Amino acid sequence: MKENRIRIALLLDKSGSYDRGLIRGIVKFSRFFPVWEFFLEAPTYTVPDEANKLVDKMKLWNPDFVVMNDNPLKNEITTWGIPVFVTPSYKLAQGVINIIADDNLIGTLGAKYLIDKGFKNFAFYGNDQIFWSKNRKIAFKETVESLKLNCIEIEALLDHEWQNNPEHLVECLKELPKPIAIMACSDEFGIHIIESSKVAGIRIPQDIAVLGVDNDEFICDLYDPPMSSIDQNPQAIGFEIARNIKLILDEGVSEIPNIIGTNFSIISRLSTEVIAVSDTEVKKALQYILGNAQSKQISVDDVVAATFLSRRILEIRFRKMLDRSILDEINRIRIDAVCKKLISTKLPMNEIAYSLGFNSPNSFSSYFKKRKGMTPIEFRNIFH
């Protein structure tokens, strides 16, 4: 007898940051409902034959819901007549609730971030056999080419040839126009670019800037230089999975749509810390903004003073190179710095405000709300 307890099996990869985020979000939601309990796979060193006996153990445990990766066990589990949530691999899974991301938004976000760096040449590295990689590539390419910029597709090897990708990429990277910004479909693919660039003697980020997806800190910080990445905020997705479980329990809802993650942010690291513009004075202006706007309030006149140009001429050349004003760039850098602190730290609002040069928490909150449409606290709650 389960005594009205709700049992949820979490057959996810505890070694991956995305899956750990899903688990964290689900468990965080469950704190409001003490009758929820969870099944996690045992470590292999405690149960050597865990994989072989997993289905039998699951049947004995008698779960009410399953949240799992897409693997062969899915075919058996979907016959049990319980709701199954799946993170699909190559294609959307049938007869389950898919846990996916807005891949068009990810591709567009990555493209805009790299375009803002001033690059004219771009590439996407992934594989079209993986549906989310293909969708990210399409959106990335459309965004780049809509501005009449150059975009190149680089196809990765899969299956038993996966480990050959770094060697496979060396000659390809040598032939690319430089400087170039490359978005990889995920962090695991992104490290191939960094590894291959080292072998080829190509500098990162000066010659090639690299952006991944998932913000797996172990992977991103493991390589030199550390890799920038798009954080999918999996904890919020896990929270949404749990909210839908509660909806099924409370209202008996049988038709649950696929769960789609949309709360993304870019975590900048050294692999993209470069300004790829040819105009020397515009580059000086960008370097001044990047070096100062993250920690204090600066004006357009401050930026102009860092160059040898008049305000009018600098504005004209700035817009020509980047299609935005100097003030737009100041605000973009400041908002990025605020978002990064809100997401990656637990500092109180007044400390964040003063660290960024705001006169008061109120002025900080007003500035943020005007540009993001929500208060700093509301924004932080999305990611925590």
Secondary structure as a PSIPRED ss2 file (coil, helix, strand):
# PSIPRED VFORMAT (PSIPRED V4.0)

   1 M C   1.000  0.000  0.000
   2 K C   1.000  0.000  0.000
   3 E C   1.000  0.000  0.000
   4 N C   1.000  0.000  0.000
   5 R C   1.000  0.000  0.000
   6 I E   0.000  0.000  1.000
   7 R E   0.000  0.000  1.000
   8 I E   0.000  0.000  1.000
   9 A E   0.000  0.000  1.000
  10 L E   0.000  0.000  1.000
  11 L E   0.000  0.000  1.000
  12 L C   1.000  0.000  0.000
  13 D C   1.000  0.000  0.000
  14 K C   1.000  0.000  0.000
  15 S C   1.000  0.000  0.000
  16 G C   1.000  0.000  0.000
  17 S H   0.000  1.000  0.000
  18 Y H   0.000  1.000  0.000
  19 D H   0.000  1.000  0.000
  20 R H   0.000  1.000  0.000
  21 G H   0.000  1.000  0.000
  22 L H   0.000  1.000  0.000
  23 I H   0.000  1.000  0.000
  24 R H   0.000  1.000  0.000
  25 G H   0.000  1.000  0.000
  26 I H   0.000  1.000  0.000
  27 V H   0.000  1.000  0.000
  28 K H   0.000  1.000  0.000
  29 F H   0.000  1.000  0.000
  30 S H   0.000  1.000  0.000
  31 R C   1.000  0.000  0.000
  32 F C   1.000  0.000  0.000
  33 F C   1.000  0.000  0.000
  34 P C   1.000  0.000  0.000
  35 V C   1.000  0.000  0.000
  36 W E   0.000  0.000  1.000
  37 E E   0.000  0.000  1.000
  38 F E   0.000  0.000  1.000
  39 F E   0.000  0.000  1.000
  40 L E   0.000  0.000  1.000
  41 E C   1.000  0.000  0.000
  42 A C   1.000  0.000  0.000
  43 P C   1.000  0.000  0.000
  44 T C   1.000  0.000  0.000
  45 Y C   1.000  0.000  0.000
  46 T C   1.000  0.000  0.000
  47 V C   1.000  0.000  0.000
  48 P C   1.000  0.000  0.000
  49 D C   1.000  0.000  0.000
  50 E H   0.000  1.000  0.000
  51 A H   0.000  1.000  0.000
  52 N H   0.000  1.000  0.000
  53 K H   0.000  1.000  0.000
  54 L H   0.000  1.000  0.000
  55 V H   0.000  1.000  0.000
  56 D H   0.000  1.000  0.000
  57 K H   0.000  1.000  0.000
  58 M H   0.000  1.000  0.000
  59 K H   0.000  1.000  0.000
  60 L H   0.000  1.000  0.000
  61 W H   0.000  1.000  0.000
  62 N C   1.000  0.000  0.000
  63 P C   1.000  0.000  0.000
  64 D C   1.000  0.000  0.000
  65 F E   0.000  0.000  1.000
  66 V E   0.000  0.000  1.000
  67 V E   0.000  0.000  1.000
  68 M E   0.000  0.000  1.000
  69 N E   0.000  0.000  1.000
  70 D C   1.000  0.000  0.000
  71 N C   1.000  0.000  0.000
  72 P C   1.000  0.000  0.000
  73 L H   0.000  1.000  0.000
  74 K H   0.000  1.000  0.000
  75 N H   0.000  1.000  0.000
  76 E H   0.000  1.000  0.000
  77 I H   0.000  1.000  0.000
  78 T C   1.000  0.000  0.000
  79 T C   1.000  0.000  0.000
  80 W C   1.000  0.000  0.000
  81 G C   1.000  0.000  0.000
  82 I C   1.000  0.000  0.000
  83 P C   1.000  0.000  0.000
  84 V E   0.000  0.000  1.000
  85 F E   0.000  0.000  1.000
  86 V E   0.000  0.000  1.000
  87 T E   0.000  0.000  1.000
  88 P C   1.000  0.000  0.000
  89 S C   1.000  0.000  0.000
  90 Y C   1.000  0.000  0.000
  91 K C   1.000  0.000  0.000
  92 L C   1.000  0.000  0.000
  93 A C   1.000  0.000  0.000
  94 Q C   1.000  0.000  0.000
  95 G C   1.000  0.000  0.000
  96 V C   1.000  0.000  0.000
  97 I E   0.000  0.000  1.000
  98 N E   0.000  0.000  1.000
  99 I E   0.000  0.000  1.000
 100 I E   0.000  0.000  1.000
 101 A E   0.000  0.000  1.000
 102 D C   1.000  0.000  0.000
 103 D H   0.000  1.000  0.000
 104 N H   0.000  1.000  0.000
 105 L H   0.000  1.000  0.000
 106 I H   0.000  1.000  0.000
 107 G H   0.000  1.000  0.000
 108 T H   0.000  1.000  0.000
 109 L H   0.000  1.000  0.000
 110 G H   0.000  1.000  0.000
 111 A H   0.000  1.000  0.000
 112 K H   0.000  1.000  0.000
 113 Y H   0.000  1.000  0.000
 114 L H   0.000  1.000  0.000
 115 I H   0.000  1.000  0.000
 116 D C   1.000  0.000  0.000
 117 K C   1.000  0.000  0.000
 118 G C   1.000  0.000  0.000
 119 F C   1.000  0.000  0.000
 120 K C   1.000  0.000  0.000
 121 N E   0.000  0.000  1.000
 122 F E   0.000  0.000  1.000
 123 A E   0.000  0.000  1.000
 124 F E   0.000  0.000  1.000
 125 Y E   0.000  0.000  1.000
 126 G E   0.000  0.000  1.000
 127 N C   1.000  0.000  0.000
 128 D C   1.000  0.000  0.000
 129 Q C   1.000  0.000  0.000
 130 I C   1.000  0.000  0.000
 131 F H   0.000  1.000  0.000
 132 W H   0.000  1.000  0.000
 133 S H   0.000  1.000  0.000
 134 K H   0.000  1.000  0.000
 135 N H   0.000  1.000  0.000
 136 R H   0.000  1.000  0.000
 137 K H   0.000  1.000  0.000
 138 I H   0.000  1.000  0.000
 139 A H   0.000  1.000  0.000
 140 F H   0.000  1.000  0.000
 141 K H   0.000  1.000  0.000
 142 E H   0.000  1.000  0.000
 143 T H   0.000  1.000  0.000
 144 V H   0.000  1.000  0.000
 145 E H   0.000  1.000  0.000
 146 S C   1.000  0.000  0.000
 147 L C   1.000  0.000  0.000
 148 K C   1.000  0.000  0.000
 149 L C   1.000  0.000  0.000
 150 N E   0.000  0.000  1.000
 151 C E   0.000  0.000  1.000
 152 I E   0.000  0.000  1.000
 153 E E   0.000  0.000  1.000
 154 I E   0.000  0.000  1.000
 155 E E   0.000  0.000  1.000
 156 A C   1.000  0.000  0.000
 157 L C   1.000  0.000  0.000
 158 L C   1.000  0.000  0.000
 159 D H   0.000  1.000  0.000
 160 H H   0.000  1.000  0.000
 161 E H   0.000  1.000  0.000
 162 W H   0.000  1.000  0.000
 163 Q H   0.000  1.000  0.000
 164 N H   0.000  1.000  0.000
 165 N H   0.000  1.000  0.000
 166 P H   0.000  1.000  0.000
 167 E H   0.000  1.000  0.000
 168 H H   0.000  1.000  0.000
 169 L H   0.000  1.000  0.000
 170 V H   0.000  1.000  0.000
 171 E H   0.000  1.000  0.000
 172 C H   0.000  1.000  0.000
 173 L H   0.000  1.000  0.000
 174 K H   0.000  1.000  0.000
 175 E H   0.000  1.000  0.000
 176 L C   1.000  0.000  0.000
 177 P C   1.000  0.000  0.000
 178 K C   1.000  0.000  0.000
 179 P C   1.000  0.000  0.000
 180 I E   0.000  0.000  1.000
 181 A E   0.000  0.000  1.000
 182 I E   0.000  0.000  1.000
 183 M E   0.000  0.000  1.000
 184 A E   0.000  0.000  1.000
 185 C C   1.000  0.000  0.000
 186 S C   1.000  0.000  0.000
 187 D H   0.000  1.000  0.000
 188 E H   0.000  1.000  0.000
 189 F H   0.000  1.000  0.000
 190 G H   0.000  1.000  0.000
 191 I H   0.000  1.000  0.000
 192 H H   0.000  1.000  0.000
 193 I H   0.000  1.000  0.000
 194 I H   0.000  1.000  0.000
 195 E H   0.000  1.000  0.000
 196 S H   0.000  1.000  0.000
 197 S H   0.000  1.000  0.000
 198 K H   0.000  1.000  0.000
 199 V H   0.000  1.000  0.000
 200 A H   0.000  1.000  0.000
 201 G C   1.000  0.000  0.000
 202 I C   1.000  0.000  0.000
 203 R C   1.000  0.000  0.000
 204 I C   1.000  0.000  0.000
 205 P C   1.000  0.000  0.000
 206 Q C   1.000  0.000  0.000
 207 D C   1.000  0.000  0.000
 208 I E   0.000  0.000  1.000
 209 A E   0.000  0.000  1.000
 210 V E   0.000  0.000  1.000
 211 L E   0.000  0.000  1.000
 212 G E   0.000  0.000  1.000
 213 V E   0.000  0.000  1.000
 214 D C   1.000  0.000  0.000
 215 N C   1.000  0.000  0.000
 216 D C   1.000  0.000  0.000
 217 E H   0.000  1.000  0.000
 218 F H   0.000  1.000  0.000
 219 I H   0.000  1.000  0.000
 220 C H   0.000  1.000  0.000
 221 D H   0.000  1.000  0.000
 222 L H   0.000  1.000  0.000
 223 Y C   1.000  0.000  0.000
 224 D C   1.000  0.000  0.000
 225 P C   1.000  0.000  0.000
 226 P C   1.000  0.000  0.000
 227 M C   1.000  0.000  0.000
 228 S E   0.000  0.000  1.000
 229 S E   0.000  0.000  1.000
 230 I E   0.000  0.000  1.000
 231 D E   0.000  0.000  1.000
 232 Q C   1.000  0.000  0.000
 233 N C   1.000  0.000  0.000
 234 P H   0.000  1.000  0.000
 235 Q H   0.000  1.000  0.000
 236 A H   0.000  1.000  0.000
 237 I H   0.000  1.000  0.000
 238 G H   0.000  1.000  0.000
 239 F H   0.000  1.000  0.000
 240 E H   0.000  1.000  0.000
 241 I H   0.000  1.000  0.000
 242 A H   0.000  1.000  0.000
 243 R H   0.000  1.000  0.000
 244 N H   0.000  1.000  0.000
 245 I H   0.000  1.000  0.000
 246 K H   0.000  1.000  0.000
 247 L H   0.000  1.000  0.000
 248 I H   0.000  1.000  0.000
 249 L H   0.000  1.000  0.000
 250 D H   0.000  1.000  0.000
 251 E H   0.000  1.000  0.000
 252 G C   1.000  0.000  0.000
 253 V C   1.000  0.000  0.000
 254 S C   1.000  0.000  0.000
 255 E C   1.000  0.000  0.000
 256 I C   1.000  0.000  0.000
 257 P C   1.000  0.000  0.000
 258 N C   1.000  0.000  0.000
 259 I E   0.000  0.000  1.000
 260 I E   0.000  0.000  1.000
 261 G E   0.000  0.000  1.000
 262 T C   1.000  0.000  0.000
 263 N C   1.000  0.000  0.000
 264 F C   1.000  0.000  0.000
 265 S E   0.000  0.000  1.000
 266 I E   0.000  0.000  1.000
 267 I E   0.000  0.000  1.000
 268 S C   1.000  0.000  0.000
 269 R C   1.000  0.000  0.000
 270 L H   0.000  1.000  0.000
 271 S H   0.000  1.000  0.000
 272 T H   0.000  1.000  0.000
 273 E C   1.000  0.000  0.000
 274 V C   1.000  0.000  0.000
 275 I C   1.000  0.000  0.000
 276 A C   1.000  0.000  0.000
 277 V C   1.000  0.000  0.000
 278 S C   1.000  0.000  0.000
 279 D C   1.000  0.000  0.000
 280 T H   0.000  1.000  0.000
 281 E H   0.000  1.000  0.000
 282 V H   0.000  1.000  0.000
 283 K H   0.000  1.000  0.000
 284 K H   0.000  1.000  0.000
 285 A H   0.000  1.000  0.000
 286 L H   0.000  1.000  0.000
 287 Q H   0.000  1.000  0.000
 288 Y H   0.000  1.000  0.000
 289 I H   0.000  1.000  0.000
 290 L H   0.000  1.000  0.000
 291 G H   0.000  1.000  0.000
 292 N H   0.000  1.000  0.000
 293 A C   1.000  0.000  0.000
 294 Q C   1.000  0.000  0.000
 295 S C   1.000  0.000  0.000
 296 K C   1.000  0.000  0.000
 297 Q C   1.000  0.000  0.000
 298 I C   1.000  0.000  0.000
 299 S C   1.000  0.000  0.000
 300 V H   0.000  1.000  0.000
 301 D H   0.000  1.000  0.000
 302 D H   0.000  1.000  0.000
 303 V H   0.000  1.000  0.000
 304 V H   0.000  1.000  0.000
 305 A H   0.000  1.000  0.000
 306 A C   1.000  0.000  0.000
 307 T C   1.000  0.000  0.000
 308 F C   1.000  0.000  0.000
 309 L C   1.000  0.000  0.000
 310 S C   1.000  0.000  0.000
 311 R H   0.000  1.000  0.000
 312 R H   0.000  1.000  0.000
 313 I H   0.000  1.000  0.000
 314 L H   0.000  1.000  0.000
 315 E H   0.000  1.000  0.000
 316 I H   0.000  1.000  0.000
 317 R H   0.000  1.000  0.000
 318 F H   0.000  1.000  0.000
 319 R H   0.000  1.000  0.000
 320 K H   0.000  1.000  0.000
 321 M H   0.000  1.000  0.000
 322 L H   0.000  1.000  0.000
 323 D C   1.000  0.000  0.000
 324 R C   1.000  0.000  0.000
 325 S C   1.000  0.000  0.000
 326 I H   0.000  1.000  0.000
 327 L H   0.000  1.000  0.000
 328 D H   0.000  1.000  0.000
 329 E H   0.000  1.000  0.000
 330 I H   0.000  1.000  0.000
 331 N H   0.000  1.000  0.000
 332 R H   0.000  1.000  0.000
 333 I H   0.000  1.000  0.000
 334 R H   0.000  1.000  0.000
 335 I H   0.000  1.000  0.000
 336 D H   0.000  1.000  0.000
 337 A H   0.000  1.000  0.000
 338 V H   0.000  1.000  0.000
 339 C H   0.000  1.000  0.000
 340 K H   0.000  1.000  0.000
 341 K H   0.000  1.000  0.000
 342 L H   0.000  1.000  0.000
 343 I H   0.000  1.000  0.000
 344 S H   0.000  1.000  0.000
 345 T C   1.000  0.000  0.000
 346 K C   1.000  0.000  0.000
 347 L C   1.000  0.000  0.000
 348 P C   1.000  0.000  0.000
 349 M H   0.000  1.000  0.000
 350 N H   0.000  1.000  0.000
 351 E H   0.000  1.000  0.000
 352 I H   0.000  1.000  0.000
 353 A H   0.000  1.000  0.000
 354 Y H   0.000  1.000  0.000
 355 S H   0.000  1.000  0.000
 356 L C   1.000  0.000  0.000
 357 G C   1.000  0.000  0.000
 358 F C   1.000  0.000  0.000
 359 N C   1.000  0.000  0.000
 360 S C   1.000  0.000  0.000
 361 P H   0.000  1.000  0.000
 362 N H   0.000  1.000  0.000
 363 S H   0.000  1.000  0.000
 364 F H   0.000  1.000  0.000
 365 S H   0.000  1.000  0.000
 366 S H   0.000  1.000  0.000
 367 Y H   0.000  1.000  0.000
 368 F H   0.000  1.000  0.000
 369 K H   0.000  1.000  0.000
 370 K H   0.000  1.000  0.000
 371 R H   0.000  1.000  0.000
 372 K H   0.000  1.000  0.000
 373 G C   1.000  0.000  0.000
 374 M C   1.000  0.000  0.000
 375 T C   1.000  0.000  0.000
 376 P H   0.000  1.000  0.000
 377 I H   0.000  1.000  0.000
 378 E H   0.000  1.000  0.000
 379 F H   0.000  1.000  0.000
 380 R H   0.000  1.000  0.000
 381 N H   0.000  1.000  0.000
 382 I H   0.000  1.000  0.000
 383 F H   0.000  1.000  0.000
 384 H C   1.000  0.000  0.000
